[in-house]
Amino acid sequence: MDLRNQEEQISKWLEEVEDKEEGSNDSASETEDNVEEEIHINTSDSEFSNESSEPEDDIIRPSKRQRTQIVDSDDSLEDIHETNSPQTSIQGNQRVLQVTPRFLYGKNKHKWSSVPRSATTRTLRRNIVHFIPGPRGEARELQEPIDLFRLFMTDDMLQQVVTFTNAEIITQRNRYKQESYTVSRTNLLEIKALLVNINAYAIYVSNDLRNKKKPTLRRDFVMKMGDQLMDPWLRERLQTVTLRRNIKRTGRPRAPHGIIRCASVAAACSSSRYIAGHITITVNMSISEFRRKKLLYVFNVFFDVNQSGTIERKDFEIAIEKICSLRGWKPGDAKHTETHEIMIKIWDGLRKRADSNKDGQVSVEEWVLMWNDYAQNPSAALKWQQLYCHFMFQLEDASADGSIDCDEFTSVCSSYGIDPQECKLAFSKMAKGKASVSWDEFQELWKEYFSTEDPNAAGNFIFGRTSF
């Protein structure tokens, strides 16, 4: 029997039922309820009243409670039952009840509801996202760009870059007949300056900021971070004696000329804001070029051991291991422990006196200004300065006889990379032809080194160098 014949048969049955209703309303209602039970499966908890079975209600709709249960049900056995349960709709003849699915499944097995979600229904727990995107941990408390940069690129990571870069520079240097500044060693400050250049270029290209049509909020962030990364390098370059410069008392730097390394050139060219006087640096003009050379020599050779451009606690820890290795003192020995305690006291005193911005590091500018104050009155030296002077004398007095001879002096100075022949020549000038230097003489020579302007003074040679 085809579909048309089925519909005609059903129509005849319905007409017969209507005829019977005219004779008996009660019997007709019962008959209609029986027909509905045979064709439609009830999916709600409530029962239809007798009024819902009247012939005026052609379309049978689920209750609001039934709709809510369908949308908010979990993947359970009840869902499976409701999925397979029929929902009435009218196609063709409006009196014919046909089955439609409550849920639809995609090819990826995703379950979709064919019934719209009720606005008064709560959201399922599995559909609530508990992860809130944004900064987490330490980053939530930071606001300065330089602090956020250090979370991604720490000084230890950059120091590894410096180490391996210098190793490659040494390899390339062997290919040159004459030593050139283009293959000279780099340091942490130059690497940071180079990162400023790379980062600024990337942000300009990626956001098309060169034509000023698409400014972004990241521009100010990157420029401020560049300022903070570039500042230590600029301060160091101002103290470098190979540059010709015109420094006024206001401290506004002009464009540097002379010998600048490759990474420094790239950073200087890209950061014209600095060269134009973006920052203000106060330089005490009472420090002569000769004294500045001497101070920078001690800074770079004896204090900035890891060549990072600043003095920090790590430099002293490296120096402790170098000194103990030179003397053969092992960890746990009394001399090793004593050396460690003295060096840490020197570092604490230096940091408290010179670290004006409280960043845990002593820059070149802070170093020079501190020793310039010392030169005004060498007799009023700070405790840590006196301690360092006495420590250097004891370190060079290997025999502990109260005086330093040429071999002892050469042994210590050459361990810092100074040519032994130059060390011997420096000792002869320091001792003024004598075989040894006593403690009292060493103290006077120490004061001369940090305060005198006389290039021929004997105190200029106590650190193993003969000329500046």
LUMSEBA-315031 format. One record per residue (C-alpha): residue in three letters; x, y, z; residue number from 0; chain. Coordinates in steps of 0.02 Angstrom, whole numbers, plus 50000, padded with zeros to 5 digits. Layout:
BEGIN
   lonu      px      py      pz   gufi   lumse
    ala       X       Y       Z    NUM       A
...
***
This chain:
BEGIN
   lonu      px      py      pz   gufi   lumse
    met   50000   50000   50000      0       A
    asp   50076   50166   49947      1       A
    leu   50085   50325   50052      2       A
    arg   49934   50405   49968      3       A
    asn   49823   50256   50006      4       A
    gln   49885   50260   50186      5       A
    glu   49839   50442   50204      6       A
    glu   49666   50411   50129      7       A
    gln   49637   50266   50248      8       A
    ile   49689   50371   50397      9       A
    ser   49575   50511   50340     10       A
    lys   49429   50391   50331     11       A
    trp   49466   50332   50507     12       A
    leu   49470   50509   50571     13       A
    glu   49304   50549   50487     14       A
    glu   49226   50396   50568     15       A
    val   49290   50455   50736     16       A
    glu   49214   50628   50708     17       A
    asp   49047   50548   50664     18       A
    lys   49050   50449   50824     19       A
    glu   49090   50607   50924     20       A
    glu   48925   50682   50871     21       A
    gly   48834   50539   50956     22       A
    ser   48940   50523   51112     23       A
    asn   49072   50650   51168     24       A
    asp   49137   50538   51304     25       A
    ser   49166   50389   51194     26       A
    ala   49246   50499   51060     27       A
    ser   49370   50573   51183     28       A
    glu   49425   50402   51240     29       A
    thr   49446   50343   51062     30       A
    glu   49550   50495   51015     31       A
    asp   49662   50469   51165     32       A
    asn   49691   50290   51113     33       A
    val   49739   50342   50937     34       A
    glu   49860   50471   51003     35       A
    glu   49944   50343   51117     36       A
    glu   49968   50225   50973     37       A
    ile   50050   50355   50860     38       A
    his   50141   50476   50979     39       A
    ile   50259   50432   51121     40       A
    asn   50240   50552   51267     41       A
    thr   50410   50631   51313     42       A
    ser   50355   50743   51457     43       A
    asp   50321   50705   51638     44       A
    ser   50149   50789   51636     45       A
    glu   49994   50710   51556     46       A
    phe   49888   50797   51429     47       A
    ser   49719   50853   51491     48       A
    asn   49558   50811   51404     49       A
    glu   49556   50984   51328     50       A
    ser   49716   50949   51231     51       A
    ser   49634   50804   51142     52       A
    glu   49499   50908   51059     53       A
    pro   49505   50912   50870     54       A
    glu   49536   51103   50866     55       A
    asp   49719   51072   50920     56       A
    asp   49789   51009   50756     57       A
    ile   49973   51028   50807     58       A
    ile   50035   50941   50963     59       A
    arg   50180   51038   51044     60       A
    pro   50291   50987   51190     61       A
    ser   50275   51084   51352     62       A
    lys   50402   51215   51408     63       A
    arg   50466   51096   51541     64       A
    gln   50495   50963   51411     65       A
    arg   50594   51085   51303     66       A
    thr   50706   51138   51447     67       A
    gln   50746   50958   51491     68       A
    ile   50797   50921   51313     69       A
    val   50921   51066   51300     70       A
    asp   51002   51046   51469     71       A
    ser   51013   50857   51481     72       A
    asp   51185   50777   51493     73       A
    asp   51245   50633   51387     74       A
    ser   51153   50498   51484     75       A
    leu   51028   50360   51456     76       A
    glu   50888   50488   51463     77       A
    asp   50966   50580   51314     78       A
    ile   50969   50419   51216     79       A
    his   50785   50390   51255     80       A
    glu   50740   50568   51207     81       A
    thr   50844   50558   51049     82       A
    asn   50746   50407   50991     83       A
    ser   50579   50477   51048     84       A
    pro   50468   50551   50912     85       A
    gln   50420   50733   50900     86       A
    thr   50264   50776   50804     87       A
    ser   50263   50888   50652     88       A
    ile   50143   50912   50510     89       A
    gln   50189   50873   50331     90       A
    gly   50065   50855   50191     91       A
    asn   49902   50822   50282     92       A
    gln   49900   50920   50446     93       A
    arg   49809   50778   50534     94       A
    val   49950   50654   50503     95       A
    leu   50081   50640   50642     96       A
    gln   50261   50609   50585     97       A
    val   50422   50580   50685     98       A
    thr   50568   50706   50687     99       A
    pro   50729   50682   50791    100       A
    arg   50763   50790   50943    101       A
    phe   50953   50785   50916    102       A
    leu   51063   50787   50762    103       A
    tyr   51240   50717   50751    104       A
    gly   51376   50782   50639    105       A
    lys   51511   50681   50552    106       A
    asn   51628   50715   50697    107       A
    lys   51498   50643   50818    108       A
    his   51455   50815   50885    109       A
    lys   51281   50822   50958    110       A
    trp   51164   50962   50904    111       A
    ser   50992   51002   50972    112       A
    ser   50852   51033   50849    113       A
    val   50756   51131   50981    114       A
    pro   50812   51310   51021    115       A
    arg   50885   51341   51192    116       A
    ser   50775   51423   51321    117       A
    ala   50833   51592   51385    118       A
    thr   50788   51542   51563    119       A
    thr   50893   51383   51562    120       A
    arg   51056   51375   51657    121       A
    thr   51218   51345   51561    122       A
    leu   51290   51171   51574    123       A
    arg   51447   51153   51676    124       A
    arg   51541   51075   51531    125       A
    asn   51507   51231   51427    126       A
    ile   51579   51352   51554    127       A
    val   51760   51408   51521    128       A
    his   51852   51425   51686    129       A
    phe   52021   51478   51612    130       A
    ile   52036   51667   51601    131       A
    pro   52168   51720   51472    132       A
    gly   52298   51849   51523    133       A
    pro   52461   51866   51621    134       A
    arg   52492   51742   51760    135       A
    gly   52612   51723   51905    136       A
    glu   52747   51853   51924    137       A
    ala   52696   51942   51765    138       A
    arg   52532   52002   51843    139       A
    glu   52627   52115   51964    140       A
    leu   52746   52190   51835    141       A
    gln   52715   52349   51737    142       A
    glu   52883   52407   51672    143       A
    pro   52929   52341   51498    144       A
    ile   53108   52301   51550    145       A
    asp   53044   52188   51692    146       A
    leu   52929   52096   51573    147       A
    phe   53072   52077   51448    148       A
    arg   53179   51994   51581    149       A
    leu   53046   51861   51607    150       A
    phe   53076   51802   51429    151       A
    met   53261   51848   51407    152       A
    thr   53359   51839   51569    153       A
    asp   53536   51905   51588    154       A
    asp   53598   51726   51604    155       A
    met   53524   51683   51434    156       A
    leu   53601   51837   51355    157       A
    gln   53767   51800   51437    158       A
    gln   53767   51633   51348    159       A
    val   53742   51728   51185    160       A
    val   53891   51838   51230    161       A
    thr   54000   51688   51271    162       A
    phe   53967   51595   51109    163       A
    thr   53976   51755   51006    164       A
    asn   54147   51794   51077    165       A
    ala   54202   51616   51039    166       A
    glu   54152   51641   50857    167       A
    ile   54239   51810   50854    168       A
    ile   54401   51731   50913    169       A
    thr   54385   51602   50774    170       A
    gln   54357   51735   50642    171       A
    arg   54497   51843   50711    172       A
    asn   54626   51714   50658    173       A
    arg   54584   51750   50476    174       A
    tyr   54645   51930   50489    175       A
    lys   54827   51975   50473    176       A
    gln   54803   52129   50580    177       A
    glu   54687   52145   50728    178       A
    ser   54535   52251   50687    179       A
    tyr   54398   52326   50795    180       A
    thr   54270   52235   50688    181       A
    val   54322   52071   50769    182       A
    ser   54342   52134   50946    183       A
    arg   54249   52050   51088    184       A
    thr   54071   52100   51127    185       A
    asn   53982   52113   51294    186       A
    leu   53809   52105   51370    187       A
    leu   53771   52289   51345    188       A
    glu   53806   52280   51158    189       A
    ile   53696   52127   51138    190       A
    lys   53553   52217   51225    191       A
    ala   53579   52368   51113    192       A
    leu   53571   52254   50961    193       A
    leu   53408   52177   51025    194       A
    val   53333   52352   51035    195       A
    asn   53372   52376   50851    196       A
    ile   53300   52208   50799    197       A
    asn   53143   52226   50906    198       A
    ala   53107   52402   50844    199       A
    tyr   53127   52348   50663    200       A
    ala   53010   52200   50687    201       A
    ile   52872   52304   50765    202       A
    tyr   52883   52436   50629    203       A
    val   52873   52309   50489    204       A
    ser   52738   52198   50563    205       A
    asn   52621   52342   50600    206       A
    asp   52663   52453   50451    207       A
    leu   52703   52598   50565    208       A
    arg   52823   52684   50446    209       A
    asn   52681   52770   50355    210       A
    lys   52591   52808   50519    211       A
    lys   52430   52734   50456    212       A
    lys   52416   52592   50579    213       A
    pro   52481   52647   50750    214       A
    thr   52466   52515   50885    215       A
    leu   52478   52514   51073    216       A
    arg   52632   52404   51061    217       A
    arg   52732   52546   50986    218       A
    asp   52745   52645   51149    219       A
    phe   52782   52485   51244    220       A
    val   52925   52435   51129    221       A
    met   52999   52609   51124    222       A
    lys   52999   52621   51314    223       A
    met   53079   52450   51327    224       A
    gly   53209   52506   51202    225       A
    asp   53246   52658   51308    226       A
    gln   53275   52551   51461    227       A
    leu   53384   52425   51369    228       A
    met   53486   52557   51280    229       A
    asp   53518   52668   51430    230       A
    pro   53662   52565   51509    231       A
    trp   53750   52550   51340    232       A
    leu   53741   52737   51309    233       A
    arg   53810   52775   51480    234       A
    glu   53954   52655   51450    235       A
    arg   53992   52732   51280    236       A
    leu   54000   52905   51357    237       A
    gln   54142   52844   51467    238       A
    thr   54238   52759   51326    239       A
    val   54396   52855   51287    240       A
    thr   54400   52804   51103    241       A
    leu   54253   52918   51063    242       A
    arg   54267   53102   51020    243       A
    arg   54125   53192   51104    244       A
    asn   54069   53360   51167    245       A
    ile   53988   53336   51337    246       A
    lys   53911   53487   51418    247       A
    arg   53870   53498   51600    248       A
    thr   53689   53460   51559    249       A
    gly   53746   53290   51501    250       A
    arg   53661   53285   51331    251       A
    pro   53763   53168   51220    252       A
    arg   53799   53209   51039    253       A
    ala   53823   53086   50899    254       A
    pro   53972   52974   50937    255       A
    his   54119   52966   50817    256       A
    gly   54273   52858   50810    257       A
    ile   54288   52674   50846    258       A
    ile   54122   52589   50883    259       A
    arg   54089   52405   50862    260       A
    cys   53971   52336   50733    261       A
    ala   53827   52300   50852    262       A
    ser   53848   52471   50930    263       A
    val   53837   52557   50761    264       A
    ala   53674   52470   50719    265       A
    ala   53597   52516   50885    266       A
    ala   53659   52695   50878    267       A
    cys   53592   52722   50702    268       A
    ser   53419   52655   50745    269       A
    ser   53403   52750   50908    270       A
    ser   53423   52928   50850    271       A
    arg   53308   52981   50992    272       A
    tyr   53450   52949   51113    273       A
    ile   53581   53035   51008    274       A
    ala   53468   53187   50994    275       A
    gly   53468   53204   51183    276       A
    his   53325   53091   51239    277       A
    ile   53407   53058   51407    278       A
    thr   53501   53170   51526    279       A
    ile   53665   53108   51601    280       A
    thr   53757   53207   51731    281       A
    val   53946   53195   51710    282       A
    asn   54067   53272   51833    283       A
    met   54186   53369   51722    284       A
    ser   54321   53371   51856    285       A
    ile   54373   53195   51804    286       A
    ser   54512   53207   51675    287       A
    glu   54534   53088   51530    288       A
    phe   54690   53016   51611    289       A
    arg   54603   52973   51774    290       A
    arg   54451   52907   51682    291       A
    lys   54562   52787   51586    292       A
    lys   54636   52721   51747    293       A
    leu   54466   52698   51828    294       A
    leu   54396   52608   51676    295       A
    tyr   54548   52494   51671    296       A
    val   54517   52435   51850    297       A
    phe   54330   52422   51814    298       A
    asn   54351   52311   51660    299       A
    val   54498   52203   51715    300       A
    phe   54481   52177   51903    301       A
    phe   54295   52200   51939    302       A
    asp   54188   52167   51784    303       A
    val   54255   51990   51770    304       A
    asn   54116   51923   51657    305       A
    gln   54126   52074   51541    306       A
    ser   53941   52115   51560    307       A
    gly   53969   52303   51565    308       A
    thr   53917   52317   51748    309       A
    ile   53983   52257   51915    310       A
    glu   53871   52136   52007    311       A
    arg   53883   52001   52139    312       A
    lys   53916   51868   52008    313       A
    asp   54079   51955   51961    314       A
    phe   54140   51939   52140    315       A
    glu   54092   51755   52147    316       A
    ile   54193   51723   51989    317       A
    ala   54339   51823   52059    318       A
    ile   54335   51719   52220    319       A
    glu   54353   51558   52122    320       A
    lys   54494   51632   52018    321       A
    ile   54590   51692   52170    322       A
    cys   54568   51529   52265    323       A
    ser   54620   51429   52112    324       A
    leu   54776   51537   52095    325       A
    arg   54825   51504   52276    326       A
    gly   54769   51322   52277    327       A
    trp   54634   51348   52410    328       A
    lys   54492   51223   52399    329       A
    pro   54312   51245   52460    330       A
    gly   54307   51213   52646    331       A
    asp   54484   51276   52677    332       A
    ala   54503   51417   52801    333       A
    lys   54582   51530   52670    334       A
    his   54444   51494   52546    335       A
    thr   54311   51539   52675    336       A
    glu   54404   51696   52728    337       A
    thr   54425   51754   52549    338       A
    his   54240   51728   52514    339       A
    glu   54188   51829   52667    340       A
    ile   54305   51974   52626    341       A
    met   54253   51985   52444    342       A
    ile   54068   51984   52487    343       A
    lys   54097   52124   52614    344       A
    ile   54185   52224   52479    345       A
    trp   54039   52196   52360    346       A
    asp   53910   52247   52491    347       A
    gly   54007   52407   52529    348       A
    leu   54028   52447   52344    349       A
    arg   53844   52418   52308    350       A
    lys   53783   52526   52452    351       A
    arg   53898   52669   52404    352       A
    ala   53893   52668   52213    353       A
    asp   53726   52587   52164    354       A
    ser   53627   52748   52160    355       A
    asn   53476   52679   52065    356       A
    lys   53466   52522   52174    357       A
    asp   53462   52400   52029    358       A
    gly   53588   52280   52106    359       A
    gln   53723   52331   51982    360       A
    val   53860   52462   51975    361       A
    ser   53873   52548   51807    362       A
    val   54024   52636   51734    363       A
    glu   53953   52806   51776    364       A
    glu   53918   52758   51956    365       A
    trp   54093   52685   51970    366       A
    val   54180   52841   51903    367       A
    leu   54079   52961   52010    368       A
    met   54116   52859   52167    369       A
    trp   54305   52861   52141    370       A
    asn   54299   53045   52096    371       A
    asp   54225   53078   52268    372       A
    tyr   54364   52972   52342    373       A
    ala   54496   53077   52254    374       A
    gln   54434   53233   52342    375       A
    asn   54495   53163   52509    376       A
    pro   54588   52996   52497    377       A
    ser   54623   52995   52683    378       A
    ala   54436   52979   52717    379       A
    ala   54418   52817   52620    380       A
    leu   54268   52708   52654    381       A
    lys   54286   52548   52753    382       A
    trp   54261   52434   52603    383       A
    gln   54392   52532   52504    384       A
    gln   54518   52510   52644    385       A
    leu   54471   52326   52653    386       A
    tyr   54498   52303   52465    387       A
    cys   54668   52390   52473    388       A
    his   54726   52276   52614    389       A
    phe   54655   52122   52526    390       A
    met   54753   52159   52367    391       A
    phe   54914   52180   52466    392       A
    gln   54889   52015   52556    393       A
    leu   54846   51929   52392    394       A
    glu   55008   51988   52312    395       A
    asp   55110   51953   52470    396       A
    ala   55107   51765   52443    397       A
    ser   55252   51736   52562    398       A
    ala   55165   51836   52700    399       A
    asp   55327   51925   52744    400       A
    gly   55247   52098   52745    401       A
    ser   55312   52152   52575    402       A
    ile   55281   52120   52389    403       A
    asp   55421   52070   52271    404       A
    cys   55423   52067   52082    405       A
    asp   55378   51882   52062    406       A
    glu   55230   51894   52181    407       A
    phe   55167   52050   52094    408       A
    thr   55185   51974   51921    409       A
    ser   55098   51812   51972    410       A
    val   54939   51901   52027    411       A
    cys   54928   52032   51888    412       A
    ser   54963   51907   51749    413       A
    ser   54818   51799   51811    414       A
    tyr   54703   51940   51754    415       A
    gly   54768   51929   51576    416       A
    ile   54907   52060   51586    417       A
    asp   55070   52024   51495    418       A
    pro   55201   51962   51621    419       A
    gln   55336   52071   51544    420       A
    glu   55229   52225   51565    421       A
    cys   55194   52172   51745    422       A
    lys   55380   52165   51783    423       A
    leu   55409   52335   51704    424       A
    ala   55263   52407   51803    425       A
    phe   55334   52338   51966    426       A
    ser   55504   52417   51935    427       A
    lys   55421   52586   51909    428       A
    met   55308   52561   52060    429       A
    ala   55451   52507   52175    430       A
    lys   55566   52644   52106    431       A
    gly   55707   52520   52081    432       A
    lys   55689   52431   52249    433       A
    ala   55666   52243   52266    434       A
    ser   55503   52251   52364    435       A
    val   55360   52363   52420    436       A
    ser   55303   52370   52601    437       A
    trp   55126   52389   52665    438       A
    asp   55147   52573   52710    439       A
    glu   55218   52610   52538    440       A
    phe   55079   52514   52454    441       A
    gln   54945   52620   52541    442       A
    glu   55022   52781   52475    443       A
    leu   55038   52708   52301    444       A
    trp   54854   52656   52310    445       A
    lys   54798   52834   52349    446       A
    glu   54903   52900   52206    447       A
    tyr   54824   52784   52079    448       A
    phe   54646   52844   52112    449       A
    ser   54684   53029   52138    450       A
    thr   54841   53088   52047    451       A
    glu   54842   53176   51880    452       A
    asp   55030   53150   51857    453       A
    pro   55063   53016   51723    454       A
    asn   55236   52982   51797    455       A
    ala   55178   52951   51976    456       A
    ala   55232   52781   52045    457       A
    gly   55056   52741   52103    458       A
    asn   54994   52727   51923    459       A
    phe   55077   52556   51906    460       A
    ile   55006   52458   52054    461       A
    phe   54885   52362   51942    462       A
    gly   55017   52301   51820    463       A
    arg   54995   52422   51675    464       A
    thr   55131   52542   51618    465       A
    ser   55031   52664   51512    466       A
    phe   54853   52726   51487    467       A
***
